[in-house]
């Protein structure tokens, strides 16, 4: 089979690999569509330290069952499926509490297990979900990022019609915009430094957009919120500058959620959190939101395909990821059809 194999920073050639064979509780998926995630681009640069070579990346995908292990009887060859990329133990305190996303022994396809930038991928039976006939493979590949955004919206405390700021207008930031609007946010203010992304945010429902490269975002948010600051802020970039900025955008006693995960360590102003009694949360992955996201797409409540600006083949993916990593391309979402 063909696969993109990450071999080190800026090195991910298309290679011939042996097609995986299923272990007893595994299902082999013939990949049909896989999204290029921003975390893969950061991993390709070698800046996050989460993807160790050699690894096949790719965790947002759907496809068709091509083989099953001897213990698998719930799936059969030809089934259309979408994959939850998190593999969890099911027995730790987090899993038993209904929070498998914080499992003490979790693994993730494309991060520490071979993923879907390949013709075929082996997954545990527990990771497989049926893809409804009316949902396309490309839409199926958008379930995972939508679930990530929905989880951040779900755990962020704000009431109906309250003001929410979202820092970052990449795929996750824009899907978070759609998610907080579903939850009943009032003003939704999107901040970025890229005019194209900000225009896109406005086109899909942001009530206000702020170009932080051209204006003081904190002052502008204050002006838009009666000088109090936003009721809630969701940070979807994951670097020191925007993490710190999130504290100054929120009202006293407000809620800040960090969903960005680009920089392993940041320097933060602790006194802003303590003296203003801010609530700061991290948001990782999702819990029940995977099935919620699939249902939202199936019922046409959200159309995540509006974010897909380019569709390519697996053979083209290495060059496109390189262009994204070097800033030569600015596509919001790229879908790989295999």
C-alpha positions as CSV (number, residue, x, y, z in Angstrom):
1,X,0.0,0.0,0.0
2,X,1.0,3.7,-0.3
3,X,1.5,5.8,2.9
4,X,3.0,9.1,3.9
5,X,5.7,8.3,6.5
6,X,6.9,11.1,8.8
7,X,10.7,10.6,9.1
8,X,11.7,13.9,10.8
9,X,11.0,17.6,10.5
10,X,9.9,18.5,6.9
11,X,10.4,14.9,5.8
12,X,7.3,12.9,4.9
13,X,7.7,11.0,1.6
14,X,5.1,8.7,0.0
15,X,6.3,5.2,0.5
16,X,5.4,1.6,-0.3
17,X,4.4,-0.2,2.9
18,X,3.1,-3.6,3.8
19,X,-0.7,-3.6,4.1
20,X,-1.7,-4.2,7.7
21,X,-3.3,-7.5,8.8
22,X,-5.9,-7.6,11.5
23,X,-5.2,-8.8,15.0
24,X,-8.1,-10.6,16.7
25,X,-9.9,-7.4,17.9
26,X,-8.9,-5.2,15.0
27,X,-10.6,-3.9,11.9
28,X,-8.8,-3.0,8.7
29,X,-10.1,0.2,7.2
30,X,-9.6,1.1,3.5
31,X,-9.3,4.9,3.9
32,X,-11.5,6.9,1.6
33,X,-11.1,10.5,3.0
34,X,-8.7,12.0,5.5
35,X,-8.5,15.6,6.6
36,X,-5.2,17.4,7.1
37,X,-5.2,18.7,10.7
38,X,-3.3,21.7,11.9
39,X,-1.7,19.5,14.5
40,X,-0.3,17.3,11.7
41,X,1.3,20.4,10.2
42,X,2.8,21.4,13.5
43,X,4.0,17.8,13.9
44,X,5.5,17.9,10.4
45,X,7.6,20.9,11.5
46,X,8.8,18.9,14.5
47,X,7.8,21.6,17.0
48,X,5.3,19.8,19.2
49,X,7.3,16.7,20.2
50,X,4.1,14.5,20.1
51,X,4.8,12.7,16.8
52,X,8.0,10.6,16.9
53,X,9.3,9.2,13.6
54,X,8.7,7.0,11.9
55,X,4.9,7.4,12.1
56,X,2.1,7.6,9.6
57,X,0.0,10.6,10.6
58,X,-3.7,11.3,9.9
59,X,-6.5,10.9,12.5
60,X,-9.6,12.6,10.8
61,X,-10.9,9.9,8.5
62,X,-13.6,7.6,7.2
63,X,-13.6,4.6,4.9
64,X,-14.7,1.1,4.3
65,X,-14.1,-2.1,6.2
66,X,-11.8,-4.3,4.2
67,X,-11.0,-7.1,6.8
68,X,-11.8,-8.0,10.4
69,X,-10.1,-9.9,13.2
70,X,-11.3,-13.3,14.4
71,X,-13.0,-11.8,17.5
72,X,-14.9,-9.1,15.5
73,X,-18.5,-9.9,14.6
74,X,-20.1,-6.4,14.7
75,X,-18.4,-5.3,11.5
76,X,-18.1,-6.9,8.1
77,X,-16.3,-6.2,4.8
78,X,-17.9,-3.3,2.9
79,X,-19.3,-1.5,5.9
80,X,-19.0,2.3,5.6
81,X,-17.4,3.6,8.8
82,X,-15.9,6.6,10.5
83,X,-13.2,6.3,13.1
84,X,-12.8,7.8,16.6
85,X,-9.0,8.0,16.7
86,X,-8.7,7.8,20.5
87,X,-7.9,4.3,21.9
88,X,-8.6,4.2,25.6
89,X,-8.2,1.5,28.3
90,X,-11.8,1.6,29.6
91,X,-10.9,0.7,33.2
92,X,-9.0,3.7,34.6
93,X,-10.7,6.3,36.8
94,X,-11.1,8.7,33.9
95,X,-12.7,6.1,31.6
96,X,-15.0,4.9,34.4
97,X,-16.0,8.5,35.1
98,X,-17.1,9.0,31.4
99,X,-14.0,11.0,30.5
100,X,-12.1,8.7,28.1
101,X,-10.4,11.7,26.5
102,X,-8.3,12.0,29.7
103,X,-7.6,8.2,29.9
104,X,-4.4,7.5,31.8
105,X,-3.3,5.1,29.1
106,X,-4.8,6.7,25.9
107,X,-3.3,6.4,22.5
108,X,-4.2,8.2,19.3
109,X,-4.0,7.2,15.7
110,X,-1.6,9.3,13.7
111,X,0.2,10.4,16.9
112,X,1.6,7.3,18.6
113,X,0.0,4.7,16.4
114,X,0.0,4.6,12.6
115,X,-2.8,6.7,11.2
116,X,-4.7,7.3,8.0
117,X,-2.4,9.0,5.5
118,X,-2.3,5.6,3.9
119,X,-4.4,3.3,1.8
120,X,-5.3,1.1,4.8
121,X,-5.1,1.4,8.6
122,X,-5.6,-1.0,11.4
123,X,-7.9,0.1,14.3
124,X,-9.4,-1.5,17.4
125,X,-13.0,-2.5,17.1
126,X,-14.0,0.0,19.8
127,X,-12.9,2.9,17.6
128,X,-15.3,2.1,14.7
129,X,-18.7,3.9,14.2
130,X,-21.2,3.3,11.4
131,X,-21.2,6.1,8.7
132,X,-24.8,6.7,7.6
133,X,-25.4,6.4,3.9
134,X,-26.4,10.0,3.5
135,X,-23.1,11.2,5.0
136,X,-20.2,11.3,2.5
137,X,-16.8,10.0,3.2
138,X,-15.4,13.6,3.2
139,X,-18.1,14.7,5.6
140,X,-17.2,11.7,7.8
141,X,-13.6,12.9,7.9
142,X,-14.9,16.1,9.4
143,X,-16.6,14.4,12.4
144,X,-13.5,14.3,14.5
145,X,-12.5,18.0,14.3
146,X,-16.2,19.0,14.8
147,X,-16.3,16.8,17.9
148,X,-13.2,18.5,19.2
149,X,-14.8,21.9,18.7
150,X,-18.1,20.8,20.2
151,X,-16.4,19.5,23.3
152,X,-14.7,22.9,23.9
153,X,-18.0,24.6,23.5
154,X,-19.7,22.1,25.8
155,X,-17.3,22.5,28.7
156,X,-17.1,26.3,28.4
157,X,-19.4,28.0,30.9
158,X,-21.6,30.7,29.3
159,X,-25.3,31.4,29.2
160,X,-27.7,32.1,26.4
161,X,-26.8,35.3,24.5
162,X,-23.6,36.0,26.4
163,X,-20.5,37.2,24.6
164,X,-17.9,34.7,23.5
165,X,-14.5,35.4,22.0
166,X,-12.7,32.8,19.9
167,X,-8.9,33.3,19.4
168,X,-7.9,31.6,16.1
169,X,-9.8,31.1,12.9
170,X,-8.3,27.9,11.7
171,X,-10.4,24.7,11.3
172,X,-11.0,24.2,15.0
173,X,-11.6,27.8,15.7
174,X,-14.1,28.1,12.9
175,X,-15.9,24.9,14.0
176,X,-15.9,26.2,17.5
177,X,-17.7,29.3,16.2
178,X,-20.4,27.1,14.7
179,X,-20.6,25.1,18.0
180,X,-20.9,28.1,20.3
181,X,-23.6,29.5,18.1
182,X,-25.5,26.2,18.4
183,X,-25.1,26.5,22.2
184,X,-26.8,29.9,22.2
185,X,-23.9,32.4,22.4
186,X,-24.8,36.1,21.7
187,X,-21.9,38.1,20.2
188,X,-19.3,35.8,18.9
189,X,-16.0,37.7,18.3
190,X,-13.3,35.9,16.2
191,X,-9.7,37.0,16.5
192,X,-6.9,36.1,14.0
193,X,-4.2,37.8,12.1
194,X,-5.1,36.4,8.7
195,X,-7.6,38.5,6.6
196,X,-8.8,35.5,4.6
197,X,-9.6,33.5,7.7
198,X,-11.3,36.4,9.3
199,X,-13.4,37.0,6.2
200,X,-14.4,33.3,6.3
201,X,-15.4,33.6,10.0
202,X,-17.6,36.5,9.2
203,X,-19.2,34.6,6.3
204,X,-20.2,31.7,8.5
205,X,-21.7,33.8,11.4
206,X,-19.1,35.6,13.5
207,X,-20.8,38.8,14.6
208,X,-17.5,40.6,14.8
209,X,-13.9,39.9,13.6
210,X,-10.7,41.4,14.8
211,X,-7.4,41.4,13.0
212,X,-4.9,41.3,15.9
213,X,-2.1,42.3,13.6
214,X,-3.7,45.7,12.9
215,X,-5.6,46.6,16.1
216,X,-5.5,46.2,19.8
217,X,-7.7,43.2,20.3
218,X,-8.2,43.7,24.0
219,X,-9.4,47.3,23.5
220,X,-11.7,46.3,20.7
221,X,-13.3,43.5,22.7
222,X,-13.8,45.9,25.6
223,X,-15.5,48.3,23.3
224,X,-17.8,45.6,22.0
225,X,-18.7,44.3,25.4
226,X,-19.5,47.5,27.3
227,X,-15.9,47.6,28.8
228,X,-16.4,44.4,30.8
229,X,-14.7,41.9,28.6
230,X,-16.2,38.7,27.1
231,X,-18.2,36.3,29.3
232,X,-16.1,33.4,27.9
233,X,-13.0,33.1,25.8
234,X,-11.9,30.0,23.8
235,X,-8.2,29.9,22.7
236,X,-7.7,27.8,19.6
237,X,-4.1,28.6,18.7
238,X,-1.9,27.2,21.5
239,X,1.0,29.6,21.8
240,X,2.2,31.9,24.6
241,X,1.0,35.1,23.0
242,X,-2.6,34.0,22.5
243,X,-2.8,32.1,25.7
244,X,-1.8,35.2,27.6
245,X,-4.1,37.3,25.5
246,X,-7.1,35.2,26.5
247,X,-6.8,36.3,30.1
248,X,-7.1,40.0,29.2
249,X,-10.1,39.5,26.9
250,X,-12.4,37.9,29.5
251,X,-14.4,39.7,32.2
252,X,-13.6,39.4,35.9
253,X,-14.8,36.1,37.1
254,X,-15.1,34.9,33.5
255,X,-14.3,31.6,31.9
256,X,-11.3,30.8,29.6
257,X,-10.9,27.5,27.8
258,X,-7.7,26.5,26.0
259,X,-8.1,24.1,23.1
260,X,-4.9,25.1,21.2
261,X,-2.1,22.6,21.7
262,X,0.9,23.8,19.7
263,X,3.5,24.9,22.3
264,X,4.4,22.4,25.0
265,X,5.3,25.1,27.6
266,X,4.2,28.7,27.9
267,X,4.8,31.6,30.3
268,X,1.6,32.9,31.8
269,X,0.6,35.8,34.1
270,X,-0.7,33.9,37.1
271,X,-1.8,37.1,38.9
272,X,-4.4,37.7,36.2
273,X,-6.0,34.4,37.0
274,X,-5.8,34.7,40.8
275,X,-6.7,38.3,41.4
276,X,-9.6,38.4,38.9
277,X,-10.9,34.9,39.9
278,X,-10.8,33.6,36.3
279,X,-11.7,30.0,35.6
280,X,-9.2,28.4,33.2
281,X,-9.8,25.0,31.6
282,X,-8.0,22.8,29.2
283,X,-10.1,21.0,26.5
284,X,-8.8,17.8,24.9
285,X,-10.5,15.7,22.3
286,X,-14.1,14.8,23.1
287,X,-16.4,12.4,25.0
288,X,-19.9,12.0,23.8
289,X,-19.4,14.8,21.2
290,X,-18.2,12.3,18.5
291,X,-21.7,10.9,18.1
292,X,-23.2,14.4,18.5
293,X,-21.0,15.7,15.7
294,X,-22.0,12.8,13.4
295,X,-25.6,13.4,14.1
296,X,-25.3,17.1,13.5
297,X,-23.8,16.4,10.1
298,X,-26.3,13.7,9.2
299,X,-29.2,16.0,10.2
300,X,-27.6,18.9,8.2
301,X,-27.5,21.1,11.3
302,X,-23.9,21.8,10.6
303,X,-22.2,21.6,7.2
304,X,-18.5,21.3,8.0
305,X,-17.6,21.0,4.3
306,X,-17.9,24.7,4.0
307,X,-14.4,24.8,5.5
308,X,-12.9,22.5,2.9
309,X,-11.1,24.8,0.4
310,X,-9.0,22.1,-1.4
311,X,-9.3,18.4,-2.2
312,X,-6.3,16.4,-3.2
313,X,-4.9,12.9,-3.6
314,X,-2.5,11.1,-1.3
315,X,0.3,11.6,-3.8
316,X,-0.2,15.4,-3.5
317,X,-0.5,15.5,0.3
318,X,3.2,15.7,1.2
319,X,3.8,18.8,-0.9
320,X,0.6,20.5,0.4
321,X,1.6,19.8,4.0
322,X,5.0,21.2,3.3
323,X,3.5,24.3,1.8
324,X,1.2,24.7,4.8
325,X,4.1,24.3,7.2
326,X,6.2,26.9,5.4
327,X,3.3,29.4,5.1
328,X,3.2,29.0,1.3
329,X,-0.5,27.9,1.4
330,X,-3.3,29.2,3.6
331,X,-6.1,26.8,3.0
332,X,-8.5,26.5,5.9
333,X,-9.1,22.8,5.4
334,X,-7.6,20.4,2.9
335,X,-9.3,17.0,2.3
336,X,-7.3,14.0,1.0
337,X,-9.4,11.6,-1.1
338,X,-7.8,8.2,-1.3
